[in-house]
Amino acid sequence: MTPTQQLMNLLGLAQRAGKLVSGEPMVLAAIKAQQLDLLWLANDMGASSLKKLSDKASYYEIPFSMAFTEAQLSQATGRQRVAIGIDDAGFAKKMRELLAQI
């Protein structure tokens, strides 16, 4: 299994475990509250949303990745989303390890 497939599976597992914050307004609030350990942004999301979320994540020193498209993130989680936050340190650590392998 490739690291990309493992990441997709891990996103689905985090969704089922209730460790995701999804949807732009909820993710933005979680960033400001510094509750996220990792942020996923779709690489094909709107420019203004991308700038807003990536700037906030950078300001609050929350690592983020743009490795996947909206379709891939939506398929992995079962919800149509362009921004997904991981609020569990264990999931975030494993995802960062897998990202390093891509």
N, CA, C and O atoms as a GROMACS GRO file, in nm:
protein
  408
    1MET      N    1   0.085  -0.118   0.000
    1MET     CA    2   0.000   0.000   0.000
    1MET      C    3   0.090   0.124   0.000
    1MET      O    4   0.185   0.133   0.078
    2THR      N    5   0.059   0.218  -0.086
    2THR     CA    6   0.140   0.339  -0.099
    2THR      C    7   0.111   0.434   0.018
    2THR      O    8   0.007   0.424   0.082
    3PRO      N    9   0.204   0.528   0.044
    3PRO     CA   10   0.178   0.627   0.150
    3PRO      C   11   0.052   0.711   0.124
    3PRO      O   12  -0.017   0.750   0.218
    4THR      N   13   0.023   0.738  -0.003
    4THR     CA   14  -0.097   0.814  -0.037
    4THR      C   15  -0.222   0.737   0.003
    4THR      O   16  -0.315   0.794   0.062
    5GLN      N   17  -0.226   0.607  -0.027
    5GLN     CA   18  -0.340   0.524   0.011
    5GLN      C   19  -0.351   0.515   0.163
    5GLN      O   20  -0.461   0.516   0.218
    6GLN      N   21  -0.238   0.505   0.231
    6GLN     CA   22  -0.239   0.498   0.377
    6GLN      C   23  -0.294   0.628   0.436
    6GLN      O   24  -0.369   0.625   0.534
    7LEU      N   25  -0.257   0.741   0.377
    7LEU     CA   26  -0.310   0.870   0.424
    7LEU      C   27  -0.461   0.879   0.405
    7LEU      O   28  -0.533   0.926   0.493
    8MET      N   29  -0.508   0.832   0.290
    8MET     CA   30  -0.652   0.833   0.265
    8MET      C   31  -0.725   0.746   0.368
    8MET      O   32  -0.829   0.785   0.421
    9ASN      N   33  -0.671   0.629   0.395
    9ASN     CA   34  -0.731   0.539   0.493
    9ASN      C   35  -0.728   0.601   0.633
    9ASN      O   36  -0.824   0.588   0.710
   10LEU      N   37  -0.619   0.668   0.666
   10LEU     CA   38  -0.605   0.730   0.797
   10LEU      C   39  -0.704   0.847   0.813
   10LEU      O   40  -0.757   0.868   0.922
   11LEU      N   41  -0.726   0.920   0.705
   11LEU     CA   42  -0.827   1.028   0.710
   11LEU      C   43  -0.966   0.970   0.736
   11LEU      O   44  -1.042   1.025   0.816
   12GLY      N   45  -0.998   0.861   0.671
   12GLY     CA   46  -1.127   0.796   0.694
   12GLY      C   47  -1.140   0.744   0.836
   12GLY      O   48  -1.246   0.754   0.897
   13LEU      N   49  -1.033   0.688   0.888
   13LEU     CA   50  -1.033   0.638   1.025
   13LEU      C   51  -1.050   0.752   1.125
   13LEU      O   52  -1.124   0.739   1.223
   14ALA      N   53  -0.982   0.863   1.101
   14ALA     CA   54  -0.996   0.980   1.189
   14ALA      C   55  -1.139   1.034   1.184
   14ALA      O   56  -1.192   1.080   1.286
   15GLN      N   57  -1.201   1.028   1.066
   15GLN     CA   58  -1.341   1.072   1.053
   15GLN      C   59  -1.432   0.986   1.139
   15GLN      O   60  -1.517   1.037   1.212
   16ARG      N   61  -1.413   0.854   1.130
   16ARG     CA   62  -1.497   0.763   1.208
   16ARG      C   63  -1.470   0.774   1.357
   16ARG      O   64  -1.558   0.748   1.439
   17ALA      N   65  -1.348   0.813   1.394
   17ALA     CA   66  -1.312   0.828   1.536
   17ALA      C   67  -1.357   0.964   1.592
   17ALA      O   68  -1.346   0.988   1.712
   18GLY      N   69  -1.406   1.052   1.505
   18GLY     CA   70  -1.452   1.183   1.551
   18GLY      C   71  -1.338   1.279   1.581
   18GLY      O   72  -1.353   1.367   1.666
   19LYS      N   73  -1.226   1.263   1.514
   19LYS     CA   74  -1.109   1.347   1.538
   19LYS      C   75  -1.086   1.451   1.428
   19LYS      O   76  -0.978   1.508   1.418
   20LEU      N   77  -1.188   1.475   1.346
   20LEU     CA   78  -1.178   1.573   1.238
   20LEU      C   79  -1.265   1.694   1.267
   20LEU      O   80  -1.372   1.683   1.326
   21VAL      N   81  -1.217   1.808   1.223
   21VAL     CA   82  -1.297   1.930   1.219
   21VAL      C   83  -1.308   1.962   1.070
   21VAL      O   84  -1.207   1.983   1.004
   22SER      N   85  -1.430   1.965   1.017
   22SER     CA   86  -1.442   1.986   0.873
   22SER      C   87  -1.537   2.101   0.844
   22SER      O   88  -1.624   2.136   0.924
   23GLY      N   89  -1.517   2.158   0.727
   23GLY     CA   90  -1.594   2.273   0.686
   23GLY      C   91  -1.517   2.400   0.719
   23GLY      O   92  -1.460   2.412   0.827
   24GLU      N   93  -1.516   2.492   0.626
   24GLU     CA   94  -1.433   2.612   0.639
   24GLU      C   95  -1.459   2.693   0.767
   24GLU      O   96  -1.362   2.729   0.834
   25PRO      N   97  -1.583   2.724   0.802
   25PRO     CA   98  -1.605   2.805   0.924
   25PRO      C   99  -1.558   2.734   1.052
   25PRO      O  100  -1.501   2.797   1.141
   26MET      N  101  -1.583   2.604   1.061
   26MET     CA  102  -1.544   2.528   1.179
   26MET      C  103  -1.391   2.516   1.187
   26MET      O  104  -1.333   2.523   1.296
   27VAL      N  105  -1.327   2.496   1.073
   27VAL     CA  106  -1.182   2.485   1.070
   27VAL      C  107  -1.118   2.618   1.109
   27VAL      O  108  -1.021   2.621   1.185
   28LEU      N  109  -1.173   2.727   1.058
   28LEU     CA  110  -1.120   2.860   1.091
   28LEU      C  111  -1.130   2.888   1.241
   28LEU      O  112  -1.037   2.941   1.301
   29ALA      N  113  -1.242   2.851   1.301
   29ALA     CA  114  -1.259   2.870   1.446
   29ALA      C  115  -1.162   2.782   1.524
   29ALA      O  116  -1.107   2.826   1.625
   30ALA      N  117  -1.140   2.659   1.478
   30ALA     CA  118  -1.047   2.569   1.546
   30ALA      C  119  -0.904   2.617   1.533
   30ALA      O  120  -0.824   2.599   1.626
   31ILE      N  121  -0.869   2.677   1.420
   31ILE     CA  122  -0.734   2.733   1.403
   31ILE      C  123  -0.713   2.846   1.503
   31ILE      O  124  -0.612   2.851   1.572
   32LYS      N  125  -0.810   2.936   1.510
   32LYS     CA  126  -0.799   3.050   1.602
   32LYS      C  127  -0.792   3.005   1.747
   32LYS      O  128  -0.726   3.070   1.829
   33ALA      N  129  -0.858   2.895   1.780
   33ALA     CA  130  -0.856   2.842   1.916
   33ALA      C  131  -0.734   2.752   1.939
   33ALA      O  132  -0.715   2.699   2.049
   34GLN      N  133  -0.651   2.734   1.836
   34GLN     CA  134  -0.531   2.652   1.840
   34GLN      C  135  -0.561   2.509   1.886
   34GLN      O  136  -0.490   2.453   1.969
   35GLN      N  137  -0.665   2.452   1.830
   35GLN     CA  138  -0.707   2.316   1.865
   35GLN      C  139  -0.660   2.212   1.765
   35GLN      O  140  -0.677   2.092   1.789
   36LEU      N  141  -0.602   2.254   1.653
   36LEU     CA  142  -0.565   2.161   1.547
   36LEU      C  143  -0.417   2.124   1.553
   36LEU      O  144  -0.333   2.206   1.588
   37ASP      N  145  -0.388   1.999   1.518
   37ASP     CA  146  -0.251   1.953   1.509
   37ASP      C  147  -0.202   1.946   1.365
   37ASP      O  148  -0.082   1.945   1.340
   38LEU      N  149  -0.295   1.941   1.271
   38LEU     CA  150  -0.263   1.935   1.128
   38LEU      C  151  -0.384   1.982   1.050
   38LEU      O  152  -0.498   1.958   1.089
   39LEU      N  153  -0.359   2.050   0.940
   39LEU     CA  154  -0.466   2.103   0.856
   39LEU      C  155  -0.447   2.053   0.714
   39LEU      O  156  -0.338   2.061   0.658
   40TRP      N  157  -0.554   2.001   0.656
   40TRP     CA  158  -0.555   1.958   0.516
   40TRP      C  159  -0.635   2.060   0.436
   40TRP      O  160  -0.750   2.089   0.468
   41LEU      N  161  -0.574   2.113   0.331
   41LEU     CA  162  -0.642   2.205   0.241
   41LEU      C  163  -0.639   2.145   0.101
   41LEU      O  164  -0.536   2.097   0.056
   42ALA      N  165  -0.753   2.148   0.033
   42ALA     CA  166  -0.758   2.095  -0.104
   42ALA      C  167  -0.677   2.187  -0.194
   42ALA      O  168  -0.688   2.310  -0.185
   43ASN      N  169  -0.595   2.129  -0.280
   43ASN     CA  170  -0.511   2.211  -0.366
   43ASN      C  171  -0.588   2.277  -0.480
   43ASN      O  172  -0.532   2.357  -0.555
   44ASP      N  173  -0.716   2.244  -0.493
   44ASP     CA  174  -0.798   2.307  -0.597
   44ASP      C  175  -0.910   2.392  -0.537
   44ASP      O  176  -1.010   2.419  -0.603
   45MET      N  177  -0.894   2.434  -0.411
   45MET     CA  178  -0.996   2.518  -0.348
   45MET      C  179  -0.982   2.662  -0.396
   45MET      O  180  -0.881   2.698  -0.458
   46GLY      N  181  -1.081   2.744  -0.367
   46GLY     CA  182  -1.082   2.882  -0.409
   46GLY      C  183  -0.963   2.960  -0.353
   46GLY      O  184  -0.916   2.934  -0.243
   47ALA      N  185  -0.916   3.056  -0.432
   47ALA     CA  186  -0.796   3.132  -0.395
   47ALA      C  187  -0.814   3.212  -0.266
   47ALA      O  188  -0.723   3.216  -0.184
   48SER      N  189  -0.929   3.274  -0.248
   48SER     CA  190  -0.949   3.356  -0.129
   48SER      C  191  -0.959   3.269  -0.003
   48SER      O  192  -0.904   3.305   0.102
   49SER      N  193  -1.027   3.157  -0.013
   49SER     CA  194  -1.036   3.065   0.101
   49SER      C  195  -0.900   3.006   0.134
   49SER      O  196  -0.863   2.995   0.250
   50LEU      N  197  -0.827   2.970   0.031
   50LEU     CA  198  -0.693   2.915   0.050
   50LEU      C  199  -0.603   3.015   0.121
   50LEU      O  200  -0.532   2.979   0.215
   51LYS      N  201  -0.605   3.139   0.076
   51LYS     CA  202  -0.520   3.241   0.139
   51LYS      C  203  -0.561   3.264   0.284
   51LYS      O  204  -0.475   3.272   0.372
   52LYS      N  205  -0.689   3.273   0.308
   52LYS     CA  206  -0.737   3.298   0.443
   52LYS      C  207  -0.695   3.187   0.538
   52LYS      O  208  -0.641   3.214   0.646
   53LEU      N  209  -0.719   3.062   0.500
   53LEU     CA  210  -0.688   2.949   0.588
   53LEU      C  211  -0.538   2.926   0.602
   53LEU      O  212  -0.489   2.898   0.712
   54SER      N  213  -0.464   2.936   0.493
   54SER     CA  214  -0.320   2.912   0.501
   54SER      C  215  -0.250   3.023   0.581
   54SER      O  216  -0.156   2.995   0.656
   55ASP      N  217  -0.296   3.146   0.566
   55ASP     CA  218  -0.238   3.256   0.645
   55ASP      C  219  -0.266   3.238   0.794
   55ASP      O  220  -0.176   3.258   0.876
   56LYS      N  221  -0.388   3.200   0.829
   56LYS     CA  222  -0.421   3.176   0.970
   56LYS      C  223  -0.340   3.060   1.026
   56LYS      O  224  -0.289   3.067   1.138
   57ALA      N  225  -0.327   2.952   0.948
   57ALA     CA  226  -0.251   2.836   0.993
   57ALA      C  227  -0.104   2.874   1.014
   57ALA      O  228  -0.042   2.832   1.112
   58SER      N  229  -0.049   2.952   0.924
   58SER     CA  230   0.090   2.995   0.939
   58SER      C  231   0.107   3.084   1.061
   58SER      O  232   0.204   3.068   1.136
   59TYR      N  233   0.014   3.175   1.082
   59TYR     CA  234   0.021   3.267   1.196
   59TYR      C  235   0.018   3.191   1.328
   59TYR      O  236   0.095   3.222   1.420
   60TYR      N  237  -0.070   3.091   1.338
   60TYR     CA  238  -0.083   3.014   1.462
   60TYR      C  239   0.009   2.891   1.465
   60TYR      O  240  -0.001   2.808   1.555
   61GLU      N  241   0.099   2.882   1.366
   61GLU     CA  242   0.199   2.775   1.357
   61GLU      C  243   0.138   2.635   1.356
   61GLU      O  244   0.184   2.544   1.424
   62ILE      N  245   0.034   2.620   1.277
   62ILE     CA  246  -0.031   2.490   1.258
   62ILE      C  247   0.015   2.437   1.122
   62ILE      O  248  -0.009   2.502   1.020
   63PRO      N  249   0.079   2.320   1.119
   63PRO     CA  250   0.124   2.267   0.990
   63PRO      C  251   0.005   2.232   0.900
   63PRO      O  252  -0.098   2.184   0.947
   64PHE      N  253   0.022   2.258   0.770
   64PHE     CA  254  -0.086   2.225   0.677
   64PHE      C  255  -0.029   2.162   0.552
   64PHE      O  256   0.088   2.183   0.517
   65SER      N  257  -0.112   2.086   0.485
   65SER     CA  258  -0.073   2.018   0.363
   65SER      C  259  -0.177   2.044   0.254
   65SER      O  260  -0.297   2.054   0.281
   66MET      N  261  -0.126   2.054   0.133
   66MET     CA  262  -0.213   2.070   0.017
   66MET      C  263  -0.188   1.956  -0.081
   66MET      O  264  -0.187   1.977  -0.203
   67ALA      N  265  -0.167   1.836  -0.030
   67ALA     CA  266  -0.129   1.722  -0.112
   67ALA      C  267  -0.245   1.662  -0.192
   67ALA      O  268  -0.222   1.588  -0.288
   68PHE      N  269  -0.368   1.693  -0.154
   68PHE     CA  270  -0.482   1.627  -0.217
   68PHE      C  271  -0.581   1.729  -0.275
   68PHE      O  272  -0.582   1.846  -0.238
   69THR      N  273  -0.663   1.680  -0.367
   69THR     CA  274  -0.768   1.762  -0.426
   69THR      C  275  -0.894   1.753  -0.340
   69THR      O  276  -0.903   1.673  -0.247
   70GLU      N  277  -0.991   1.836  -0.373
   70GLU     CA  278  -1.120   1.833  -0.302
   70GLU      C  279  -1.185   1.696  -0.318
   70GLU      O  280  -1.241   1.642  -0.222
   71ALA      N  281  -1.177   1.639  -0.436
   71ALA     CA  282  -1.238   1.508  -0.460
   71ALA      C  283  -1.172   1.400  -0.375
   71ALA      O  284  -1.241   1.313  -0.320
   72GLN      N  285  -1.041   1.403  -0.363
   72GLN     CA  286  -0.971   1.303  -0.282
   72GLN      C  287  -1.005   1.317  -0.134
   72GLN      O  288  -1.030   1.217  -0.066
   73LEU      N  289  -1.006   1.440  -0.083
   73LEU     CA  290  -1.041   1.462   0.058
   73LEU      C  291  -1.185   1.420   0.085
   73LEU      O  292  -1.215   1.360   0.188
   74SER      N  293  -1.274   1.451  -0.008
   74SER     CA  294  -1.414   1.415   0.007
   74SER      C  295  -1.434   1.264   0.004
   74SER      O  296  -1.513   1.210   0.080
   75GLN      N  297  -1.362   1.198  -0.085
   75GLN     CA  298  -1.373   1.052  -0.093
   75GLN      C  299  -1.321   0.987   0.035
   75GLN      O  300  -1.380   0.890   0.083
   76ALA      N  301  -1.212   1.037   0.089
   76ALA     CA  302  -1.152   0.978   0.209
   76ALA      C  303  -1.242   0.993   0.331
   76ALA      O  304  -1.247   0.903   0.415
   77THR      N  305  -1.312   1.106   0.342
   77THR     CA  306  -1.392   1.133   0.462
   77THR      C  307  -1.540   1.107   0.443
   77THR      O  308  -1.613   1.096   0.542
   78GLY      N  309  -1.585   1.097   0.319
   78GLY     CA  310  -1.727   1.075   0.294
   78GLY      C  311  -1.809   1.202   0.301
   78GLY      O  312  -1.932   1.197   0.303
   79ARG      N  313  -1.743   1.316   0.304
   79ARG     CA  314  -1.812   1.446   0.307
   79ARG      C  315  -1.746   1.539   0.207
   79ARG      O  316  -1.624   1.535   0.188
   80GLN      N  317  -1.826   1.623   0.144
   80GLN     CA  318  -1.774   1.718   0.046
   80GLN      C  319  -1.708   1.835   0.120
   80GLN      O  320  -1.777   1.927   0.163
   81ARG      N  321  -1.575   1.832   0.133
   81ARG     CA  322  -1.502   1.933   0.208
   81ARG      C  323  -1.374   1.975   0.136
   81ARG      O  324  -1.313   1.895   0.064
   82VAL      N  325  -1.335   2.101   0.156
   82VAL     CA  326  -1.208   2.150   0.101
   82VAL      C  327  -1.108   2.178   0.212
   82VAL      O  328  -0.989   2.195   0.184
   83ALA      N  329  -1.153   2.183   0.337
   83ALA     CA  330  -1.065   2.208   0.450
   83ALA      C  331  -1.099   2.110   0.562
   83ALA      O  332  -1.215   2.098   0.604
   84ILE      N  333  -0.997   2.040   0.611
   84ILE     CA  334  -1.017   1.941   0.716
   84ILE      C  335  -0.906   1.959   0.820
   84ILE      O  336  -0.787   1.962   0.786
   85GLY      N  337  -0.946   1.970   0.944
   85GLY     CA  338  -0.849   1.982   1.052
   85GLY      C  339  -0.843   1.855   1.134
   85GLY      O  340  -0.946   1.792   1.159
   86ILE      N  341  -0.724   1.816   1.176
   86ILE     CA  342  -0.703   1.699   1.260
   86ILE      C  343  -0.679   1.750   1.402
   86ILE      O  344  -0.585   1.825   1.426
   87ASP      N  345  -0.764   1.710   1.496
   87ASP     CA  346  -0.749   1.759   1.633
   87ASP      C  347  -0.700   1.650   1.729
   87ASP      O  348  -0.732   1.650   1.848
   88ASP      N  349  -0.621   1.556   1.674
   88ASP     CA  350  -0.564   1.449   1.756
   88ASP      C  351  -0.415   1.440   1.724
   88ASP      O  352  -0.377   1.425   1.607
   89ALA      N  353  -0.331   1.448   1.825
   89ALA     CA  354  -0.186   1.449   1.804
   89ALA      C  355  -0.135   1.319   1.743
   89ALA      O  356  -0.043   1.321   1.661
   90GLY      N  357  -0.193   1.206   1.781
   90GLY     CA  358  -0.150   1.077   1.728
   90GLY      C  359  -0.176   1.063   1.579
   90GLY      O  360  -0.088   1.022   1.504
   91PHE      N  361  -0.298   1.097   1.536
   91PHE     CA  362  -0.331   1.093   1.394
   91PHE      C  363  -0.241   1.189   1.316
   91PHE      O  364  -0.189   1.155   1.210
   92ALA      N  365  -0.223   1.311   1.370
   92ALA     CA  366  -0.144   1.413   1.302
   92ALA      C  367   0.001   1.368   1.286
   92ALA      O  368   0.061   1.390   1.180
   93LYS      N  369   0.057   1.306   1.388
   93LYS     CA  370   0.196   1.260   1.382
   93LYS      C  371   0.214   1.155   1.272
   93LYS      O  372   0.307   1.163   1.192
   94LYS      N  373   0.124   1.057   1.268
   94LYS     CA  374   0.132   0.951   1.168
   94LYS      C  375   0.114   1.009   1.027
   94LYS      O  376   0.182   0.967   0.934
   95MET      N  377   0.022   1.105   1.012
   95MET     CA  378   0.000   1.166   0.882
   95MET      C  379   0.122   1.244   0.835
   95MET      O  380   0.156   1.240   0.716
   96ARG      N  381   0.188   1.315   0.926
   96ARG     CA  382   0.310   1.388   0.888
   96ARG      C  383   0.420   1.290   0.847
   96ARG      O  384   0.495   1.318   0.754
   97GLU      N  385   0.430   1.176   0.915
   97GLU     CA  386   0.529   1.074   0.876
   97GLU      C  387   0.502   1.023   0.734
   97GLU      O  388   0.594   1.008   0.654
   98LEU      N  389   0.375   0.996   0.705
   98LEU     CA  390   0.339   0.946   0.573
   98LEU      C  391   0.358   1.055   0.466
   98LEU      O  392   0.397   1.024   0.354
   99LEU      N  393   0.332   1.180   0.499
   99LEU     CA  394   0.353   1.290   0.406
   99LEU      C  395   0.500   1.301   0.367
   99LEU      O  396   0.532   1.333   0.252
  100ALA      N  397   0.588   1.275   0.461
  100ALA     CA  398   0.732   1.282   0.433
  100ALA      C  399   0.775   1.176   0.331
  100ALA      O  400   0.878   1.192   0.265
  101GLN      N  401   0.697   1.070   0.318
  101GLN     CA  402   0.730   0.961   0.224
  101GLN      C  403   0.677   0.985   0.084
  101GLN      O  404   0.716   0.915  -0.010
  102ILE      N  405   0.589   1.082   0.069
  102ILE     CA  406   0.529   1.108  -0.063
  102ILE      C  407   0.627   1.186  -0.150
  102ILE      O  408   0.596   1.218  -0.265
   0.00000   0.00000   0.00000
